[in-house]
Amino acid sequence: METWKLEISFDELRAAMSAVLDHLEAASGATLEISEDYFWSATATAGAEFDPSRIPEPTIGQYSETWNNLARERQGNRDSTIDYSAVWLGQILSGVGLTRL
C-alpha cells in the first residue's frame, strides 16, 4: 500500500503565505491583533497525531506564550524547537484568522 503524501514546494508555500500576509497587511495596517489570549488545542499522544481512530486530548494554548516561543527563533536562538516553530506559527495564523471572522 502506498503512503499518501502532500508535496508542497517552498516557492508555492512562500507565495501562499505572502498572499495571506499581503491581504492582512492591506486590511489591518502594520500590525495584527489577536483579541483573545487562550485557545483550545487538541494534543494527541505521541505517535497518534495522524491517527483518526484515536481521540486527542483537548488542552489550552496561549497565544502570548506561542508568540514568545517564536520570538526566541526570531532572535536567532535556533535550538531543538526550531522544527516545532511551524506549529507555533500555524497557531498564531489560526488566531489571526479566527479572530477576524
Secondary structure, DSSP 8 states (H G I E B T S, - for coil): ---------HHHHHHHHHHHHHHHHHHH-S----S-SEEEEEE--TT-TT-TTS--EEEEEEHHHHHHHHHHHHTT---TTGGGHHHHHHHHHHHHHHHT-
